[in-house]
Amino acid sequence: MHILKQAIRGLTASKSRTALTMLGIVIGIAVVVLVVSAGEGFKSYINTQVAQIGTNTVTIQTQVPPDTKRRANGSGGAGQANQVVAITTLKKKDITDISRLKNVAGVYGLSTGQATVSYDNVIKNAYVTGSDAERFGIDKGVIAVGRGYTKDEDRSLAQVAVLGSSLADNLFGLQDPLGKTIRVGDYAFSVVGVYAPKGGLGGVSEDDQIFIPVTTLQKKILGIDYYFYLIASLTDNTIADTTSADIADVLRSNHNISDPNKDDFKIQTQEQNISTFATILSASQILLLAIAAISLLVGGVGVMNIMYVVVTERTAEIGLKKALGATNRKILLEFLIEAVLLTVVGGVIGVLFGALLAYGVARGAQAFGFAWAYIVPVRGVVVAMAVSCAIGIGFGVFPAKNAAKMDPIEALRYE
């Protein structure tokens, strides 16, 4: 206890220097906590989005066949091929044939475009998503007001629309949008429903989109007869990979593809989608934690430097203590505890500051409509505090040893 009191007295002797020394530790630990917390928040957001799409779904999207990409590499690169090659092979027949597979509970197709959406004097540029009416039985998004469109409306090229929540707010404000007529491009559409806030992946929020029957979008607005991608709902998600292979066989047969290297489609299960996002998240976290590690390293060097200064300033005091019987072990412990206290207190402040920053990030994301949970995992706090202690011991032991090895006679002579 006496040694602890001596360490505390040493730290409080120069409060400003102690505070500045702890700053590097505070920043590094705060970044660690923020990164771990933000990672958990991002995972919660991804899980929410996946739950809205459906955890038992498979996505089939068009792609430039790999052999086309290889040819493009010799004359401008695959990126150029992606820009100039339009894949138009996903058709209604694909949906019909995929729906006949044993493990497929339902499937719908989507096409997308952009158009000017207006009501009265309010004009917005929005993504227009056309989908089969089957969407409303598979998609887990909640229609807060009104209803989805029907199969009959889809077949008859009806001009009806379901709005994303943000788009509805932008167009109508506090007015009831149901039954109102809006213009989408050159056509008048009747609003039949409004989604509850959903958010979105890849930077495109479904809250800012308008959803209309896919045949209406294809025939009246885009002038096409194909889908951009399909969503299939599975009865048994445990055999998603097998079902994906079955879907691939159907598409190859319909598209006259015998070589898988010439596939003009890509199939992904939700598990694969989650794995992709997890990989991106891990890479981002490693980068940010590396930056935090540099900050902690700088902070640790600062602690070592200041402890050497403290040892030099208190040389006479060390000599007196040794002359009065203090052992090398006690001197070493006093300065080592002082270094550990310095980093642990900095770690505690860093944890609190990091948690505060994480809270600000979560609230900011929520303000923009993202389902971002505020989570500060215990493991993140434990790791942060363990790192603080390790820095105190690792960077404090050398100055402490230097103090313990001092000759008491030479120390007493020091001015």
Contacts in CASP RR format, 6 or more apart in sequence:
PFRMAT RR
TARGET T0000
AUTHOR 0000-0000-0000
METHOD contacts of the structure
MODEL  1
MHILKQAIRGLTASKSRTALTMLGIVIGIAVVVLVVSAGEGFKSYINTQV
AQIGTNTVTIQTQVPPDTKRRANGSGGAGQANQVVAITTLKKKDITDISR
LKNVAGVYGLSTGQATVSYDNVIKNAYVTGSDAERFGIDKGVIAVGRGYT
KDEDRSLAQVAVLGSSLADNLFGLQDPLGKTIRVGDYAFSVVGVYAPKGG
LGGVSEDDQIFIPVTTLQKKILGIDYYFYLIASLTDNTIADTTSADIADV
LRSNHNISDPNKDDFKIQTQEQNISTFATILSASQILLLAIAAISLLVGG
VGVMNIMYVVVTERTAEIGLKKALGATNRKILLEFLIEAVLLTVVGGVIG
VLFGALLAYGVARGAQAFGFAWAYIVPVRGVVVAMAVSCAIGIGFGVFPA
KNAAKMDPIEALRYE
3 330 0 8 1.000
3 333 0 8 1.000
3 334 0 8 1.000
3 337 0 8 1.000
4 337 0 8 1.000
6 334 0 8 1.000
7 334 0 8 1.000
7 335 0 8 1.000
7 337 0 8 1.000
7 338 0 8 1.000
7 341 0 8 1.000
8 341 0 8 1.000
10 310 0 8 1.000
10 338 0 8 1.000
11 18 0 8 1.000
11 338 0 8 1.000
11 341 0 8 1.000
11 342 0 8 1.000
12 18 0 8 1.000
17 306 0 8 1.000
18 342 0 8 1.000
21 299 0 8 1.000
21 302 0 8 1.000
21 303 0 8 1.000
21 306 0 8 1.000
21 342 0 8 1.000
22 342 0 8 1.000
22 343 0 8 1.000
22 345 0 8 1.000
22 346 0 8 1.000
22 349 0 8 1.000
23 299 0 8 1.000
24 295 0 8 1.000
24 296 0 8 1.000
24 298 0 8 1.000
24 299 0 8 1.000
24 300 0 8 1.000
24 302 0 8 1.000
25 296 0 8 1.000
25 299 0 8 1.000
25 300 0 8 1.000
25 303 0 8 1.000
25 342 0 8 1.000
25 343 0 8 1.000
25 346 0 8 1.000
25 347 0 8 1.000
25 350 0 8 1.000
25 388 0 8 1.000
25 391 0 8 1.000
26 346 0 8 1.000
26 347 0 8 1.000
26 349 0 8 1.000
26 350 0 8 1.000
26 353 0 8 1.000
27 295 0 8 1.000
27 350 0 8 1.000
28 292 0 8 1.000
28 295 0 8 1.000
28 296 0 8 1.000
28 299 0 8 1.000
28 350 0 8 1.000
29 292 0 8 1.000
29 296 0 8 1.000
29 346 0 8 1.000
29 347 0 8 1.000
29 349 0 8 1.000
29 350 0 8 1.000
29 351 0 8 1.000
29 353 0 8 1.000
29 354 0 8 1.000
29 384 0 8 1.000
29 387 0 8 1.000
29 388 0 8 1.000
30 350 0 8 1.000
30 351 0 8 1.000
30 353 0 8 1.000
30 354 0 8 1.000
30 357 0 8 1.000
31 288 0 8 1.000
31 289 0 8 1.000
31 291 0 8 1.000
31 292 0 8 1.000
31 295 0 8 1.000
31 354 0 8 1.000
32 289 0 8 1.000
32 292 0 8 1.000
32 296 0 8 1.000
32 380 0 8 1.000
32 383 0 8 1.000
32 384 0 8 1.000
32 387 0 8 1.000
33 350 0 8 1.000
33 351 0 8 1.000
33 353 0 8 1.000
33 354 0 8 1.000
33 355 0 8 1.000
33 357 0 8 1.000
33 358 0 8 1.000
33 376 0 8 1.000
33 380 0 8 1.000
33 381 0 8 1.000
33 384 0 8 1.000
34 354 0 8 1.000
34 357 0 8 1.000
34 358 0 8 1.000
34 361 0 8 1.000
35 285 0 8 1.000
35 288 0 8 1.000
35 289 0 8 1.000
35 292 0 8 1.000
36 285 0 8 1.000
36 376 0 8 1.000
36 377 0 8 1.000
36 379 0 8 1.000
36 380 0 8 1.000
36 383 0 8 1.000
37 354 0 8 1.000
37 355 0 8 1.000
37 358 0 8 1.000
37 361 0 8 1.000
37 362 0 8 1.000
37 374 0 8 1.000
37 375 0 8 1.000
37 376 0 8 1.000
37 377 0 8 1.000
37 380 0 8 1.000
38 358 0 8 1.000
38 361 0 8 1.000
39 281 0 8 1.000
39 285 0 8 1.000
40 373 0 8 1.000
40 375 0 8 1.000
40 376 0 8 1.000
40 377 0 8 1.000
41 362 0 8 1.000
41 372 0 8 1.000
41 373 0 8 1.000
41 374 0 8 1.000
41 375 0 8 1.000
42 281 0 8 1.000
42 372 0 8 1.000
43 278 0 8 1.000
43 281 0 8 1.000
44 371 0 8 1.000
44 372 0 8 1.000
44 373 0 8 1.000
44 375 0 8 1.000
45 365 0 8 1.000
45 370 0 8 1.000
45 371 0 8 1.000
45 372 0 8 1.000
45 373 0 8 1.000
46 201 0 8 1.000
46 274 0 8 1.000
46 277 0 8 1.000
47 274 0 8 1.000
48 371 0 8 1.000
49 198 0 8 1.000
49 199 0 8 1.000
49 200 0 8 1.000
49 201 0 8 1.000
49 371 0 8 1.000
50 270 0 8 1.000
50 273 0 8 1.000
50 274 0 8 1.000
51 140 0 8 1.000
52 139 0 8 1.000
52 140 0 8 1.000
52 141 0 8 1.000
52 198 0 8 1.000
53 139 0 8 1.000
53 140 0 8 1.000
53 231 0 8 1.000
53 270 0 8 1.000
54 138 0 8 1.000
54 139 0 8 1.000
54 140 0 8 1.000
54 233 0 8 1.000
54 270 0 8 1.000
55 237 0 8 1.000
55 270 0 8 1.000
56 105 0 8 1.000
56 233 0 8 1.000
56 234 0 8 1.000
56 235 0 8 1.000
56 237 0 8 1.000
56 240 0 8 1.000
56 270 0 8 1.000
57 138 0 8 1.000
57 231 0 8 1.000
57 232 0 8 1.000
57 233 0 8 1.000
57 234 0 8 1.000
57 270 0 8 1.000
58 231 0 8 1.000
58 232 0 8 1.000
58 234 0 8 1.000
58 240 0 8 1.000
58 243 0 8 1.000
58 244 0 8 1.000
58 247 0 8 1.000
58 267 0 8 1.000
58 268 0 8 1.000
58 269 0 8 1.000
58 270 0 8 1.000
59 229 0 8 1.000
59 230 0 8 1.000
59 231 0 8 1.000
59 267 0 8 1.000
59 268 0 8 1.000
59 270 0 8 1.000
59 273 0 8 1.000
60 90 0 8 1.000
60 98 0 8 1.000
60 229 0 8 1.000
60 230 0 8 1.000
60 231 0 8 1.000
60 232 0 8 1.000
60 247 0 8 1.000
60 251 0 8 1.000
60 265 0 8 1.000
60 266 0 8 1.000
60 267 0 8 1.000
61 228 0 8 1.000
61 229 0 8 1.000
61 230 0 8 1.000
61 265 0 8 1.000
61 266 0 8 1.000
61 268 0 8 1.000
62 87 0 8 1.000
62 89 0 8 1.000
62 90 0 8 1.000
62 228 0 8 1.000
62 229 0 8 1.000
62 264 0 8 1.000
62 265 0 8 1.000
62 266 0 8 1.000
63 87 0 8 1.000
63 263 0 8 1.000
63 264 0 8 1.000
63 265 0 8 1.000
63 266 0 8 1.000
64 72 0 8 1.000
64 78 0 8 1.000
64 81 0 8 1.000
64 82 0 8 1.000
64 85 0 8 1.000
64 87 0 8 1.000
64 264 0 8 1.000
65 261 0 8 1.000
65 262 0 8 1.000
65 263 0 8 1.000
65 264 0 8 1.000
66 261 0 8 1.000
66 262 0 8 1.000
66 263 0 8 1.000
67 259 0 8 1.000
67 261 0 8 1.000
67 262 0 8 1.000
68 81 0 8 1.000
68 85 0 8 1.000
69 77 0 8 1.000
69 78 0 8 1.000
69 79 0 8 1.000
69 81 0 8 1.000
69 82 0 8 1.000
70 78 0 8 1.000
71 81 0 8 1.000
72 78 0 8 1.000
72 79 0 8 1.000
72 80 0 8 1.000
72 81 0 8 1.000
87 264 0 8 1.000
87 265 0 8 1.000
88 224 0 8 1.000
88 226 0 8 1.000
89 226 0 8 1.000
89 254 0 8 1.000
89 255 0 8 1.000
89 264 0 8 1.000
89 265 0 8 1.000
90 109 0 8 1.000
90 226 0 8 1.000
90 227 0 8 1.000
90 228 0 8 1.000
90 229 0 8 1.000
90 230 0 8 1.000
90 265 0 8 1.000
91 225 0 8 1.000
91 226 0 8 1.000
91 227 0 8 1.000
91 254 0 8 1.000
93 254 0 8 1.000
94 227 0 8 1.000
94 230 0 8 1.000
94 250 0 8 1.000
94 251 0 8 1.000
94 254 0 8 1.000
95 107 0 8 1.000
95 108 0 8 1.000
95 109 0 8 1.000
95 132 0 8 1.000
95 227 0 8 1.000
95 230 0 8 1.000
97 250 0 8 1.000
97 254 0 8 1.000
98 104 0 8 1.000
98 107 0 8 1.000
98 230 0 8 1.000
98 232 0 8 1.000
98 247 0 8 1.000
98 250 0 8 1.000
98 251 0 8 1.000
99 106 0 8 1.000
99 107 0 8 1.000
101 243 0 8 1.000
101 246 0 8 1.000
101 247 0 8 1.000
101 250 0 8 1.000
102 235 0 8 1.000
103 234 0 8 1.000
103 235 0 8 1.000
103 236 0 8 1.000
103 239 0 8 1.000
103 242 0 8 1.000
103 243 0 8 1.000
103 246 0 8 1.000
104 232 0 8 1.000
104 233 0 8 1.000
104 234 0 8 1.000
104 235 0 8 1.000
104 243 0 8 1.000
104 247 0 8 1.000
105 138 0 8 1.000
105 233 0 8 1.000
105 234 0 8 1.000
105 235 0 8 1.000
106 134 0 8 1.000
106 138 0 8 1.000
106 232 0 8 1.000
106 233 0 8 1.000
107 134 0 8 1.000
107 138 0 8 1.000
107 230 0 8 1.000
107 231 0 8 1.000
107 232 0 8 1.000
107 233 0 8 1.000
108 131 0 8 1.000
108 132 0 8 1.000
108 133 0 8 1.000
108 134 0 8 1.000
108 135 0 8 1.000
108 138 0 8 1.000
108 230 0 8 1.000
108 231 0 8 1.000
109 131 0 8 1.000
109 132 0 8 1.000
109 134 0 8 1.000
109 135 0 8 1.000
109 214 0 8 1.000
109 227 0 8 1.000
109 229 0 8 1.000
109 230 0 8 1.000
109 231 0 8 1.000
110 129 0 8 1.000
110 130 0 8 1.000
110 131 0 8 1.000
110 135 0 8 1.000
110 214 0 8 1.000
110 227 0 8 1.000
110 228 0 8 1.000
110 229 0 8 1.000
110 230 0 8 1.000
110 231 0 8 1.000
111 129 0 8 1.000
111 130 0 8 1.000
111 131 0 8 1.000
111 214 0 8 1.000
111 217 0 8 1.000
111 218 0 8 1.000
111 222 0 8 1.000
111 224 0 8 1.000
111 226 0 8 1.000
111 227 0 8 1.000
111 228 0 8 1.000
112 127 0 8 1.000
112 128 0 8 1.000
112 129 0 8 1.000
112 130 0 8 1.000
112 228 0 8 1.000
113 127 0 8 1.000
113 128 0 8 1.000
113 129 0 8 1.000
113 217 0 8 1.000
113 221 0 8 1.000
113 222 0 8 1.000
114 125 0 8 1.000
114 126 0 8 1.000
114 127 0 8 1.000
114 128 0 8 1.000
115 125 0 8 1.000
115 126 0 8 1.000
115 128 0 8 1.000
115 184 0 8 1.000
115 185 0 8 1.000
115 221 0 8 1.000
116 123 0 8 1.000
116 124 0 8 1.000
116 125 0 8 1.000
116 126 0 8 1.000
116 183 0 8 1.000
116 184 0 8 1.000
116 185 0 8 1.000
117 123 0 8 1.000
117 124 0 8 1.000
117 125 0 8 1.000
117 126 0 8 1.000
117 128 0 8 1.000
117 167 0 8 1.000
117 171 0 8 1.000
117 182 0 8 1.000
117 183 0 8 1.000
117 184 0 8 1.000
117 185 0 8 1.000
117 210 0 8 1.000
118 124 0 8 1.000
118 171 0 8 1.000
118 182 0 8 1.000
118 183 0 8 1.000
119 171 0 8 1.000
119 172 0 8 1.000
119 180 0 8 1.000
119 181 0 8 1.000
119 182 0 8 1.000
119 183 0 8 1.000
122 170 0 8 1.000
122 171 0 8 1.000
124 167 0 8 1.000
124 170 0 8 1.000
124 171 0 8 1.000
126 167 0 8 1.000
126 208 0 8 1.000
126 209 0 8 1.000
126 210 0 8 1.000
127 204 0 8 1.000
127 208 0 8 1.000
127 209 0 8 1.000
127 210 0 8 1.000
128 184 0 8 1.000
128 209 0 8 1.000
128 210 0 8 1.000
128 211 0 8 1.000
128 212 0 8 1.000
128 217 0 8 1.000
128 221 0 8 1.000
129 206 0 8 1.000
129 209 0 8 1.000
129 210 0 8 1.000
129 211 0 8 1.000
129 212 0 8 1.000
129 217 0 8 1.000
130 211 0 8 1.000
130 212 0 8 1.000
130 213 0 8 1.000
130 214 0 8 1.000
130 216 0 8 1.000
130 217 0 8 1.000
130 218 0 8 1.000
131 211 0 8 1.000
131 213 0 8 1.000
131 214 0 8 1.000
132 151 0 8 1.000
132 154 0 8 1.000
132 213 0 8 1.000
132 214 0 8 1.000
133 148 0 8 1.000
133 149 0 8 1.000
133 150 0 8 1.000
133 151 0 8 1.000
133 153 0 8 1.000
133 154 0 8 1.000
133 213 0 8 1.000
134 151 0 8 1.000
135 211 0 8 1.000
135 231 0 8 1.000
136 143 0 8 1.000
136 148 0 8 1.000
136 149 0 8 1.000
138 231 0 8 1.000
138 233 0 8 1.000
139 231 0 8 1.000
141 195 0 8 1.000
141 196 0 8 1.000
141 198 0 8 1.000
142 195 0 8 1.000
142 196 0 8 1.000
143 162 0 8 1.000
143 193 0 8 1.000
143 194 0 8 1.000
143 195 0 8 1.000
143 196 0 8 1.000
144 165 0 8 1.000
144 194 0 8 1.000
144 195 0 8 1.000
144 196 0 8 1.000
145 176 0 8 1.000
145 177 0 8 1.000
145 178 0 8 1.000
145 193 0 8 1.000
145 194 0 8 1.000
146 178 0 8 1.000
146 192 0 8 1.000
146 193 0 8 1.000
146 194 0 8 1.000
147 192 0 8 1.000
147 193 0 8 1.000
148 162 0 8 1.000
148 192 0 8 1.000
148 193 0 8 1.000
149 158 0 8 1.000
149 160 0 8 1.000
149 161 0 8 1.000
149 162 0 8 1.000
149 192 0 8 1.000
149 212 0 8 1.000
149 213 0 8 1.000
152 158 0 8 1.000
153 160 0 8 1.000
153 213 0 8 1.000
154 213 0 8 1.000
154 214 0 8 1.000
154 215 0 8 1.000
154 216 0 8 1.000
155 215 0 8 1.000
157 213 0 8 1.000
157 215 0 8 1.000
157 216 0 8 1.000
157 219 0 8 1.000
157 220 0 8 1.000
158 213 0 8 1.000
158 216 0 8 1.000
159 184 0 8 1.000
159 187 0 8 1.000
159 188 0 8 1.000
159 189 0 8 1.000
159 190 0 8 1.000
159 212 0 8 1.000
159 216 0 8 1.000
159 220 0 8 1.000
160 189 0 8 1.000
160 190 0 8 1.000
160 191 0 8 1.000
160 192 0 8 1.000
160 212 0 8 1.000
160 213 0 8 1.000
161 182 0 8 1.000
161 184 0 8 1.000
161 189 0 8 1.000
161 190 0 8 1.000
161 191 0 8 1.000
161 192 0 8 1.000
161 193 0 8 1.000
161 210 0 8 1.000
161 211 0 8 1.000
161 212 0 8 1.000
162 191 0 8 1.000
162 192 0 8 1.000
162 193 0 8 1.000
162 194 0 8 1.000
162 195 0 8 1.000
162 210 0 8 1.000
162 211 0 8 1.000
162 212 0 8 1.000
163 171 0 8 1.000
163 177 0 8 1.000
163 191 0 8 1.000
163 193 0 8 1.000
163 194 0 8 1.000
163 195 0 8 1.000
163 210 0 8 1.000
163 211 0 8 1.000
164 194 0 8 1.000
164 195 0 8 1.000
164 198 0 8 1.000
164 206 0 8 1.000
164 207 0 8 1.000
164 208 0 8 1.000
164 209 0 8 1.000
164 210 0 8 1.000
164 211 0 8 1.000
165 194 0 8 1.000
165 195 0 8 1.000
165 196 0 8 1.000
165 197 0 8 1.000
165 198 0 8 1.000
165 207 0 8 1.000
166 197 0 8 1.000
166 205 0 8 1.000
166 207 0 8 1.000
166 208 0 8 1.000
167 207 0 8 1.000
167 208 0 8 1.000
167 209 0 8 1.000
167 210 0 8 1.000
168 177 0 8 1.000
168 191 0 8 1.000
168 194 0 8 1.000
171 177 0 8 1.000
171 182 0 8 1.000
172 180 0 8 1.000
177 191 0 8 1.000
177 193 0 8 1.000
177 194 0 8 1.000
178 191 0 8 1.000
178 192 0 8 1.000
178 193 0 8 1.000
178 194 0 8 1.000
179 190 0 8 1.000
179 191 0 8 1.000
179 192 0 8 1.000
180 190 0 8 1.000
180 191 0 8 1.000
181 188 0 8 1.000
181 189 0 8 1.000
181 190 0 8 1.000
181 191 0 8 1.000
182 188 0 8 1.000
182 189 0 8 1.000
182 191 0 8 1.000
183 189 0 8 1.000
184 210 0 8 1.000
184 212 0 8 1.000
184 221 0 8 1.000
185 221 0 8 1.000
187 220 0 8 1.000
187 221 0 8 1.000
189 210 0 8 1.000
189 212 0 8 1.000
195 206 0 8 1.000
195 207 0 8 1.000
195 211 0 8 1.000
197 207 0 8 1.000
197 369 0 8 1.000
198 205 0 8 1.000
198 206 0 8 1.000
198 207 0 8 1.000
199 205 0 8 1.000
199 206 0 8 1.000
199 207 0 8 1.000
199 369 0 8 1.000
199 370 0 8 1.000
199 371 0 8 1.000
200 206 0 8 1.000
200 207 0 8 1.000
205 369 0 8 1.000
207 369 0 8 1.000
214 227 0 8 1.000
218 224 0 8 1.000
218 225 0 8 1.000
218 226 0 8 1.000
219 225 0 8 1.000
232 243 0 8 1.000
232 247 0 8 1.000
234 240 0 8 1.000
234 243 0 8 1.000
240 269 0 8 1.000
240 270 0 8 1.000
240 271 0 8 1.000
241 269 0 8 1.000
244 267 0 8 1.000
244 269 0 8 1.000
247 267 0 8 1.000
248 260 0 8 1.000
248 263 0 8 1.000
248 265 0 8 1.000
248 267 0 8 1.000
251 257 0 8 1.000
251 263 0 8 1.000
251 265 0 8 1.000
252 258 0 8 1.000
252 260 0 8 1.000
252 263 0 8 1.000
255 264 0 8 1.000
255 265 0 8 1.000
257 263 0 8 1.000
257 264 0 8 1.000
268 276 0 8 1.000
296 387 0 8 1.000
296 391 0 8 1.000
299 391 0 8 1.000
300 343 0 8 1.000
300 391 0 8 1.000
300 392 0 8 1.000
300 395 0 8 1.000
301 395 0 8 1.000
302 395 0 8 1.000
303 339 0 8 1.000
303 342 0 8 1.000
303 343 0 8 1.000
303 391 0 8 1.000
303 392 0 8 1.000
303 395 0 8 1.000
303 396 0 8 1.000
304 395 0 8 1.000
304 396 0 8 1.000
304 398 0 8 1.000
304 399 0 8 1.000
306 342 0 8 1.000
307 335 0 8 1.000
307 338 0 8 1.000
307 339 0 8 1.000
307 395 0 8 1.000
307 396 0 8 1.000
307 399 0 8 1.000
307 400 0 8 1.000
308 399 0 8 1.000
308 402 0 8 1.000
310 335 0 8 1.000
310 338 0 8 1.000
310 399 0 8 1.000
311 318 0 8 1.000
311 335 0 8 1.000
311 399 0 8 1.000
311 400 0 8 1.000
311 402 0 8 1.000
311 403 0 8 1.000
314 403 0 8 1.000
315 406 0 8 1.000
315 411 0 8 1.000
315 414 0 8 1.000
316 411 0 8 1.000
316 412 0 8 1.000
316 414 0 8 1.000
316 415 0 8 1.000
318 331 0 8 1.000
318 403 0 8 1.000
318 406 0 8 1.000
318 408 0 8 1.000
318 411 0 8 1.000
319 406 0 8 1.000
319 408 0 8 1.000
319 409 0 8 1.000
319 411 0 8 1.000
319 412 0 8 1.000
320 411 0 8 1.000
320 412 0 8 1.000
321 330 0 8 1.000
321 331 0 8 1.000
322 331 0 8 1.000
322 406 0 8 1.000
322 408 0 8 1.000
322 411 0 8 1.000
323 408 0 8 1.000
323 412 0 8 1.000
328 404 0 8 1.000
328 405 0 8 1.000
329 404 0 8 1.000
331 400 0 8 1.000
331 403 0 8 1.000
331 404 0 8 1.000
331 406 0 8 1.000
332 400 0 8 1.000
332 401 0 8 1.000
332 403 0 8 1.000
332 404 0 8 1.000
333 400 0 8 1.000
334 400 0 8 1.000
334 403 0 8 1.000
335 396 0 8 1.000
335 399 0 8 1.000
335 400 0 8 1.000
335 403 0 8 1.000
335 404 0 8 1.000
336 392 0 8 1.000
336 393 0 8 1.000
336 396 0 8 1.000
336 397 0 8 1.000
336 400 0 8 1.000
339 392 0 8 1.000
339 393 0 8 1.000
339 395 0 8 1.000
339 396 0 8 1.000
339 397 0 8 1.000
339 399 0 8 1.000
339 400 0 8 1.000
340 389 0 8 1.000
340 392 0 8 1.000
340 393 0 8 1.000
340 396 0 8 1.000
342 392 0 8 1.000
343 388 0 8 1.000
343 389 0 8 1.000
343 391 0 8 1.000
343 392 0 8 1.000
343 395 0 8 1.000
344 385 0 8 1.000
344 388 0 8 1.000
344 389 0 8 1.000
344 392 0 8 1.000
346 388 0 8 1.000
347 384 0 8 1.000
347 385 0 8 1.000
347 388 0 8 1.000
348 385 0 8 1.000
348 388 0 8 1.000
350 384 0 8 1.000
351 381 0 8 1.000
351 384 0 8 1.000
351 385 0 8 1.000
355 376 0 8 1.000
358 374 0 8 1.000
358 376 0 8 1.000
359 374 0 8 1.000
361 372 0 8 1.000
362 372 0 8 1.000
362 373 0 8 1.000
362 374 0 8 1.000
363 374 0 8 1.000
364 372 0 8 1.000
365 372 0 8 1.000
366 372 0 8 1.000
END
